[in-house]
Amino acid sequence: MSIQVSPSPIPNSNVVSLTSTLLDRDDYLTGLLNQVTATKTEGWLQELRQSAANWVRHSILPTTREEEWRFTDLSSLRKVQFNNVEAVNFASLQFDILPEAANSRLVFVNGVFAPELSAVSDLPSGIVVSNLAGLSAVEQEGVRQYLAQAEGAQEVFTALNTAGITDAAVVWVKKNVVVETPIHLVFISVAGETATISQPRCLVVAESGSQVTLVEEYVAGKMPTPQEEEVYLTNAVTEVWVGDNAEVSHTRVEQEGAEAFHIGKTAIAQARDSRYTCHAITLGAKLSRHNLEILQTGEQTQTTLNGLTIIYGKQLSDTHSAIALNHPHGTSDQLHKCIVGDRAHAVFNGKVFVPKLAQLTNASQLNRNLLLSSKARVDTKPQLEITADNVKCAHGATVSQLEDDEIFYLQSRGIDENDARKLLINAFAAEVINKIPVPSLREILLNKVNNLKSLTNE
C-alpha cells in the first residue's frame, strides 16, 4: 500500500490542534473521561487508549472564547451529567434498512456491536467488513497501523473518543478490489432513564486501485411505543484512508434525537491520484458539530464535498471543514447548503489551504443558505489561504430567503402558498440529496424533507 500513515499537519487550523495544554484540570471533562474509560481492554488498544486519556486529562472543553467555537456554546452540554450506556433490547429497535445494502450492513447500538441487527453475507472477496473485536489477529495488526493515526487525533473530543475505544466498525478494501454493493454502517443511540454518552468509532481503509461506496448513519433508536425525547451525547470519529488511485464515495447522515448532542469528526487522508466524495446530511440533534478534515498526501487528488443542513426550532448545527492541498494538481469542489427555520442557528466555516508546493491546484468553495424565518440565523465564513501563485481558486457565500415573486408565480399556477414554499425548499435541498449514489437513501431523505411541516411556516 502507499497510504502514508503520518502525514504533515493541516496548517493554522484550530479544529485539529490542541484545545489546551497543561491547563488546570477540567472537572467536567474528567468526569466524562472516567465514564468512557471504565471498561478496560488489553494490549496495544489499551496503550492507545491510555495515551489519549493522558492527553484529555490536560485539556479542557472548548469555549466561545476560541475562534473555532465562537458561535457554538457548549454550556448546555456542561449542565448534563452523562452516564454509561445502559443495556438495550436490540430486537425491539426499528431503523431504515437500505435494500441496496440489505446484506452489507453493520449496526452498533450505543456504541456496542449488534450482530443480530447486522448482515454481511453479500460481500465479495477482498473486502473486510467487521467490528474490531471480530477481526483475526493478523487483521487487527493491520488496523493498528491506522486507528487513531489520522491528523487531528489530539483534538479534545477526538482524544476522548480514542480514550474510550472498546470496539469499532472496520471497512478494509484490498488492492484493486471494486465493491459494487454499498456498505451501510448504522450507529443507533437509545437514551436511557438518565443521560448517556456513546462514542462510535469507524475506520475505513481503501487500498490502492480499490473502489467502495459507504453510508454512515447516526440515528435515534425508534422504539415500538412512543417515548419522550431524552438527552444523550454521541461523540463519533471516522477515519478514512484512501490509497493511490483509490475511490471512496462516502455519505454521512446525522438524524439524532431532538434533545441529543452530536459531536462528529471525519478525517480523510488522500494519497496520489485518489478520489474522495463526501455527502454530509445533517437533520437532527439539539446541538451538532461536524469537523470534516481532508489531508492530501500525494499529487493529483480529487476531493468533492457536498453538504446539506436542515434545522428548525432551536437547533444549532455547526459544520467546520478544512482541506489541505499540499501537492500539485489537486482538485477540490465544495458545496454546503443550509435551510434554517424558526429560531435555529446554522454555522459554516470552511478552510482551504493551498501552500506554495501545491501549484496548479483548482479549488472552489460555496456556502448557500436559505432562511425561512426572520429569527433564523446563519454565520458563514468560507476561507482560502493561498501562497501558491499558479492556481485557480474561488470561494463565496450567499444568504437569502424564499422570494415572494417565486411563491406568487407558483400560486398563479394553482398551487397554494404552503405547497409553493415546500416545492421551493425541496428544490433547494434536492441539489445535494440527488447526488447521493444510493437511490433508496435519496428517496428516504427527500421524503423527510417533504414532511418537515415546521419548515413551511413562519
C-alpha positions as CSV (number, residue, x, y, z in Angstrom):
1,M,0.0,0.0,0.0
2,S,1.1,3.6,-0.5
3,I,-1.1,5.3,2.1
4,Q,1.0,7.5,4.4
5,V,0.2,6.9,8.0
6,S,1.9,10.1,9.4
7,P,1.0,13.0,7.1
8,S,2.0,16.6,7.7
9,P,-0.5,18.6,9.7
10,I,-3.2,20.8,8.4
11,P,-1.7,24.3,8.9
12,N,-3.2,27.0,11.1
13,S,-6.4,25.1,11.9
14,N,-7.5,25.1,15.5
15,V,-10.0,22.4,14.5
16,V,-7.2,19.9,14.5
17,S,-4.8,21.4,17.0
18,L,-4.7,21.2,20.8
19,T,-7.6,22.7,22.6
20,S,-5.3,23.3,25.5
21,T,-2.1,22.0,27.1
22,L,-1.2,21.7,30.7
23,L,-4.1,23.8,31.9
24,D,-5.9,23.5,35.2
25,R,-8.0,20.3,35.4
26,D,-11.4,20.5,33.7
27,D,-13.5,18.6,36.3
28,Y,-16.4,18.2,33.8
29,L,-14.2,16.7,31.1
30,T,-12.5,14.5,33.7
31,G,-16.0,13.1,34.7
32,L,-16.7,12.3,31.0
33,L,-13.3,10.6,30.7
34,N,-13.9,8.5,33.8
35,Q,-17.2,7.3,32.3
36,V,-15.7,6.3,28.9
37,T,-12.6,4.6,30.4
38,A,-14.4,2.5,32.9
39,T,-14.2,-0.6,30.6
40,K,-10.7,-1.8,30.1
41,T,-9.1,-3.5,27.1
42,E,-5.7,-5.3,26.6
43,G,-2.5,-4.9,24.6
44,W,-1.9,-2.3,22.0
45,L,-5.5,-1.0,22.2
46,Q,-5.2,-0.3,25.9
47,E,-1.9,1.5,25.3
48,L,-3.6,3.7,22.6
49,R,-6.5,4.5,24.9
50,Q,-4.2,5.3,27.8
51,S,-2.1,7.7,25.7
52,A,-5.3,9.5,24.6
53,A,-6.6,9.6,28.1
54,N,-3.4,11.3,29.3
55,W,-4.0,14.0,26.7
56,V,-7.6,14.5,27.7
57,R,-6.6,15.0,31.4
58,H,-4.5,18.0,30.4
59,S,-7.2,19.5,28.1
60,I,-10.4,21.5,28.5
61,L,-13.7,21.6,26.6
62,P,-13.6,24.4,24.0
63,T,-15.5,27.7,24.8
64,T,-16.8,30.5,22.7
65,R,-13.6,32.4,23.5
66,E,-11.9,30.2,21.0
67,E,-12.3,31.4,17.4
68,E,-13.1,27.9,16.1
69,W,-16.0,27.6,18.6
70,R,-17.1,31.3,18.7
71,F,-20.7,30.5,17.6
72,T,-21.1,27.1,19.3
73,D,-21.7,27.4,23.0
74,L,-21.2,24.1,24.9
75,S,-22.6,25.5,28.2
76,S,-25.8,23.5,27.7
77,L,-23.7,20.3,27.4
78,R,-21.9,21.1,30.6
79,K,-25.2,21.2,32.5
80,V,-25.8,17.5,31.8
81,Q,-24.3,14.7,33.8
82,F,-23.7,11.8,31.4
83,N,-23.5,8.2,32.5
84,N,-22.5,4.9,30.8
85,V,-24.9,3.5,28.3
86,E,-27.5,1.0,29.5
87,A,-28.4,-2.4,28.2
88,V,-30.8,-2.3,25.2
89,N,-33.2,-4.9,23.9
90,F,-31.8,-5.0,20.3
91,A,-34.8,-6.9,19.0
92,S,-37.2,-4.0,19.8
93,L,-35.3,-1.4,17.7
94,Q,-36.5,-0.1,14.4
95,F,-34.4,1.6,11.7
96,D,-34.3,2.0,8.0
97,I,-32.8,-0.8,6.0
98,L,-31.4,0.1,2.6
99,P,-32.4,-2.5,0.0
100,E,-29.0,-2.0,-1.8
101,A,-27.2,-2.8,1.5
102,A,-29.6,-5.4,3.0
103,N,-26.7,-7.9,3.3
104,S,-23.8,-5.5,3.7
105,R,-24.7,-3.7,7.0
106,L,-23.0,-3.3,10.4
107,V,-25.2,-2.0,13.3
108,F,-24.0,-0.6,16.6
109,V,-26.3,0.4,19.4
110,N,-25.0,2.9,21.9
111,G,-21.5,2.1,20.5
112,V,-21.9,-1.6,21.1
113,F,-21.9,-4.0,18.1
114,A,-25.3,-5.6,17.5
115,P,-24.6,-8.8,15.4
116,E,-28.3,-9.7,15.4
117,L,-29.1,-6.5,13.5
118,S,-26.1,-6.7,11.2
119,A,-25.8,-8.6,7.9
120,V,-22.5,-9.1,5.9
121,S,-23.3,-12.1,3.8
122,D,-23.4,-10.3,0.4
123,L,-19.8,-9.2,0.1
124,P,-17.1,-10.1,-2.5
125,S,-13.7,-11.5,-1.6
126,G,-11.1,-8.8,-0.9
127,I,-13.2,-6.7,1.5
128,V,-13.4,-7.0,5.3
129,V,-16.5,-5.5,7.0
130,S,-16.5,-6.3,10.7
131,N,-16.3,-4.9,14.2
132,L,-12.8,-4.6,15.6
133,A,-13.3,-7.5,18.1
134,G,-14.4,-9.8,15.2
135,L,-11.1,-9.4,13.3
136,S,-8.4,-12.0,13.2
137,A,-5.1,-11.3,15.0
138,V,-3.4,-10.5,11.6
139,E,-6.3,-8.2,10.6
140,Q,-6.1,-6.4,14.0
141,E,-2.4,-5.8,13.5
142,G,-3.2,-4.1,10.2
143,V,-5.8,-1.9,11.9
144,R,-3.2,-0.9,14.5
145,Q,-1.3,0.9,11.8
146,Y,-4.2,3.2,11.0
147,L,-6.5,3.5,14.0
148,A,-6.1,6.9,15.7
149,Q,-3.3,7.8,13.3
150,A,-5.1,10.5,11.2
151,E,-4.1,14.1,11.6
152,G,-6.1,15.8,14.4
153,A,-6.1,12.8,16.8
154,Q,-5.3,15.1,19.7
155,E,-8.3,17.4,19.3
156,V,-10.1,17.1,22.7
157,F,-13.3,15.3,21.5
158,T,-11.4,13.0,19.2
159,A,-9.0,12.1,22.0
160,L,-11.9,11.5,24.3
161,N,-13.3,9.0,21.8
162,T,-9.9,7.3,21.4
163,A,-9.6,7.0,25.2
164,G,-12.9,5.1,25.3
165,I,-12.4,2.7,22.3
166,T,-13.6,-0.8,23.1
167,D,-14.8,-1.7,19.6
168,A,-15.1,-0.1,16.2
169,A,-16.6,-0.6,12.7
170,V,-13.9,-1.6,10.3
171,V,-14.1,-1.5,6.5
172,W,-11.0,-2.6,4.7
173,V,-10.9,-2.9,0.9
174,K,-7.9,-4.8,-0.6
175,K,-5.8,-3.6,-3.5
176,N,-7.7,-3.2,-6.9
177,V,-11.0,-4.6,-5.4
178,V,-14.1,-2.8,-6.7
179,V,-17.1,-3.2,-4.4
180,E,-20.4,-2.6,-6.2
181,T,-22.6,-3.1,-3.1
182,P,-22.8,-0.1,-0.7
183,I,-21.6,-0.7,2.8
184,H,-24.1,0.6,5.4
185,L,-22.8,1.5,8.9
186,V,-25.7,2.3,11.3
187,F,-25.0,3.8,14.7
188,I,-28.1,3.9,16.8
189,S,-28.4,5.8,20.0
190,V,-31.1,4.8,22.6
191,A,-31.5,7.1,25.6
192,G,-31.9,5.5,29.0
193,E,-33.5,6.7,32.2
194,T,-30.6,9.0,32.7
195,A,-28.5,11.0,30.1
196,T,-26.0,8.7,28.4
197,I,-22.8,9.0,26.3
198,S,-21.7,6.7,23.5
199,Q,-18.7,7.0,21.3
200,P,-18.9,5.3,17.9
201,R,-15.7,4.7,16.0
202,C,-15.2,3.8,12.4
203,L,-12.1,3.0,10.3
204,V,-12.1,2.8,6.5
205,V,-9.0,1.7,4.6
206,A,-9.2,1.6,0.7
207,E,-6.0,0.2,-0.7
208,S,-4.6,1.3,-4.0
209,G,-6.8,0.9,-7.0
210,S,-9.9,0.0,-4.9
211,Q,-13.4,1.4,-5.0
212,V,-16.1,1.4,-2.4
213,T,-19.4,3.2,-1.5
214,L,-20.0,3.8,2.2
215,V,-23.2,5.1,4.0
216,E,-22.5,6.1,7.6
217,E,-25.7,6.9,9.5
218,Y,-26.4,8.2,13.1
219,V,-30.0,7.8,14.2
220,A,-32.1,7.9,17.4
221,G,-33.5,4.4,18.1
222,K,-37.2,4.1,17.2
223,M,-39.0,2.0,19.8
224,P,-42.4,0.3,19.1
225,T,-44.1,2.6,21.6
226,P,-43.6,6.4,21.7
227,Q,-41.2,7.8,24.3
228,E,-40.3,11.2,25.5
229,E,-37.2,12.6,23.8
230,E,-34.3,12.0,26.2
231,V,-30.9,13.6,26.4
232,Y,-27.8,11.8,25.2
233,L,-24.4,12.6,23.7
234,T,-22.9,10.9,20.6
235,N,-19.2,11.6,20.2
236,A,-18.2,9.9,16.9
237,V,-15.0,9.6,15.0
238,T,-14.4,8.3,11.5
239,E,-11.0,7.9,9.8
240,V,-10.8,7.2,6.0
241,W,-7.5,6.3,4.3
242,V,-7.7,6.5,0.5
243,G,-4.8,4.8,-1.2
244,D,-3.2,5.6,-4.6
245,N,-5.8,5.7,-7.4
246,A,-8.5,4.5,-5.0
247,E,-12.0,5.9,-4.9
248,V,-14.3,6.3,-1.9
249,S,-17.9,7.6,-2.1
250,H,-19.0,8.5,1.5
251,T,-22.4,9.5,2.6
252,R,-22.8,10.7,6.2
253,V,-26.3,11.2,7.7
254,E,-26.9,12.6,11.1
255,Q,-30.5,12.2,12.4
256,E,-30.1,12.2,16.2
257,G,-33.0,12.9,18.6
258,A,-34.4,16.3,19.3
259,E,-32.7,16.6,22.7
260,A,-29.4,15.0,21.7
261,F,-25.9,16.4,21.4
262,H,-23.8,15.1,18.5
263,I,-20.1,15.8,18.0
264,G,-18.5,14.2,14.9
265,K,-15.1,14.1,13.4
266,T,-14.4,12.8,9.9
267,A,-10.7,12.7,9.0
268,I,-9.6,11.7,5.5
269,A,-6.1,11.1,4.1
270,Q,-5.9,11.1,0.3
271,A,-2.9,9.5,-1.5
272,R,-1.8,10.2,-5.1
273,D,-4.5,10.1,-7.8
274,S,-7.2,9.2,-5.3
275,R,-10.8,10.4,-5.4
276,Y,-12.9,11.1,-2.4
277,T,-16.5,12.3,-2.3
278,C,-18.5,13.1,0.9
279,H,-22.2,13.8,1.1
280,A,-22.8,15.1,4.6
281,I,-26.5,15.4,5.6
282,T,-27.4,17.0,9.0
283,L,-31.0,16.8,10.2
284,G,-31.1,16.1,13.9
285,A,-29.8,16.9,17.4
286,K,-30.4,19.8,19.6
287,L,-26.7,20.7,19.1
288,S,-24.5,19.2,16.5
289,R,-21.0,19.8,15.3
290,H,-19.2,18.1,12.4
291,N,-15.5,18.6,11.8
292,L,-14.5,17.4,8.3
293,E,-10.8,17.4,7.6
294,I,-9.1,16.3,4.4
295,L,-5.4,16.0,4.0
296,Q,-3.8,15.5,0.6
297,T,-0.7,13.3,0.9
298,G,0.0,12.9,-2.9
299,E,-0.4,14.7,-6.2
300,Q,-3.5,14.9,-8.4
301,T,-6.2,14.1,-5.9
302,Q,-9.9,14.9,-6.4
303,T,-12.0,15.9,-3.5
304,T,-15.7,16.6,-3.7
305,L,-17.7,17.7,-0.6
306,N,-21.4,18.2,-0.7
307,G,-23.2,19.2,2.5
308,L,-26.8,19.9,3.5
309,T,-28.0,21.1,6.9
310,I,-31.8,21.3,7.6
311,I,-32.7,22.6,11.1
312,Y,-35.6,24.3,12.8
313,G,-37.0,25.0,16.3
314,K,-34.0,26.0,18.4
315,Q,-31.5,23.6,16.9
316,L,-27.8,24.6,16.4
317,S,-25.7,23.0,13.7
318,D,-22.1,23.7,13.1
319,T,-20.0,22.5,10.2
320,H,-16.3,23.1,10.2
321,S,-14.2,21.8,7.2
322,A,-10.5,22.0,6.5
323,I,-9.0,20.9,3.2
324,A,-5.2,20.9,3.0
325,L,-4.0,20.6,-0.6
326,N,-0.3,20.1,0.0
327,H,0.7,18.7,-3.5
328,P,0.4,19.9,-7.1
329,H,-2.6,19.2,-9.5
330,G,-5.1,18.8,-6.7
331,T,-8.8,19.5,-7.3
332,S,-11.4,20.2,-4.7
333,D,-15.1,21.2,-5.1
334,Q,-17.2,22.0,-2.0
335,L,-20.9,23.0,-1.9
336,H,-22.6,23.3,1.5
337,K,-26.2,24.3,1.8
338,C,-28.2,25.3,4.9
339,I,-32.0,25.5,5.3
340,V,-32.8,27.3,8.6
341,G,-36.2,27.7,10.1
342,D,-37.8,29.1,13.3
343,R,-35.1,30.2,15.7
344,A,-32.5,27.7,14.6
345,H,-28.8,28.7,14.1
346,A,-26.5,27.3,11.4
347,V,-22.7,27.8,11.4
348,F,-20.4,27.1,8.4
349,N,-16.6,27.6,8.5
350,G,-14.7,26.2,5.6
351,K,-10.9,26.4,5.1
352,V,-8.9,25.5,2.0
353,F,-5.1,25.6,2.4
354,V,-3.0,25.9,-0.8
355,P,0.7,26.3,0.1
356,K,3.5,27.0,-2.4
357,L,4.1,23.4,-3.2
358,A,0.5,22.9,-4.4
359,Q,0.9,24.6,-7.8
360,L,-1.8,24.0,-10.5
361,T,-4.5,23.5,-7.8
362,N,-8.1,24.0,-8.7
363,A,-10.3,24.7,-5.7
364,S,-13.8,26.0,-5.3
365,Q,-16.0,26.5,-2.2
366,L,-19.6,27.8,-2.0
367,N,-21.9,28.0,1.0
368,R,-25.6,28.8,0.2
369,N,-28.1,29.5,3.0
370,L,-31.9,29.7,2.9
371,L,-33.5,31.4,5.9
372,L,-37.2,30.6,6.4
373,S,-37.8,32.9,9.4
374,S,-36.9,36.4,10.4
375,K,-35.5,34.9,13.6
376,A,-33.4,32.2,11.9
377,R,-29.6,32.8,11.9
378,V,-26.6,31.7,10.0
379,D,-22.9,32.5,10.5
380,T,-20.8,31.7,7.5
381,K,-17.1,32.0,6.9
382,P,-15.6,30.4,3.8
383,Q,-11.8,30.9,3.7
384,L,-8.9,30.4,1.3
385,E,-5.3,30.6,2.4
386,I,-3.1,30.6,-0.7
387,T,0.6,31.0,-1.1
388,A,1.0,29.2,-4.4
389,D,1.0,31.5,-7.5
390,N,-0.3,29.3,-10.3
391,V,-3.7,28.1,-9.1
392,K,-7.4,28.6,-9.8
393,C,-9.4,29.1,-6.6
394,A,-12.7,30.7,-5.7
395,H,-15.0,30.8,-2.7
396,G,-18.2,32.5,-1.7
397,A,-21.3,32.5,0.4
398,T,-25.0,33.6,0.0
399,V,-27.8,34.1,2.4
400,S,-31.3,34.5,1.1
401,Q,-35.0,34.0,1.8
402,L,-37.8,32.5,-0.3
403,E,-38.6,35.0,-3.0
404,D,-42.2,36.4,-2.9
405,D,-42.3,36.5,-6.7
406,E,-41.4,32.8,-6.9
407,I,-44.1,31.9,-4.5
408,F,-46.6,34.2,-6.4
409,Y,-45.7,32.5,-9.7
410,L,-46.4,29.0,-8.3
411,Q,-49.7,30.3,-6.7
412,S,-50.7,31.7,-10.1
413,R,-50.4,28.1,-11.4
414,G,-52.9,26.8,-8.9
415,I,-50.5,25.8,-6.1
416,D,-51.4,27.1,-2.6
417,E,-48.8,29.1,-0.6
418,N,-47.8,26.3,1.7
419,D,-47.2,23.9,-1.1
420,A,-45.4,26.6,-3.1
421,R,-43.0,27.1,-0.2
422,K,-42.5,23.4,0.2
423,L,-41.6,23.0,-3.5
424,L,-39.0,25.7,-3.4
425,I,-37.5,24.3,-0.2
426,N,-37.4,20.8,-1.7
427,A,-35.7,22.1,-4.9
428,F,-33.0,23.8,-2.8
429,A,-32.3,20.6,-0.8
430,A,-32.5,18.3,-3.8
431,E,-29.4,19.7,-5.4
432,V,-27.4,18.0,-2.7
433,I,-29.6,14.9,-2.0
434,N,-29.8,13.9,-5.7
435,K,-26.0,13.5,-5.8
436,I,-26.1,10.6,-3.2
437,P,-25.3,7.4,-5.1
438,V,-27.8,5.1,-3.2
439,P,-31.3,5.5,-4.7
440,S,-33.3,4.3,-1.6
441,L,-31.4,6.7,0.7
442,R,-32.2,9.6,-1.7
443,E,-35.9,8.7,-1.6
444,I,-35.8,8.4,2.2
445,L,-34.2,11.8,2.6
446,L,-36.4,13.6,0.1
447,N,-39.5,12.3,1.9
448,K,-38.1,13.5,5.2
449,V,-37.6,17.0,3.8
450,N,-41.1,16.9,2.3
451,N,-42.6,16.0,5.6
452,L,-40.9,18.7,7.7
453,K,-44.0,20.8,8.1
454,S,-42.5,23.3,10.5
455,L,-40.2,24.5,7.7
456,T,-43.0,25.8,5.7
457,N,-44.5,28.2,8.3
458,E,-43.1,31.3,9.8
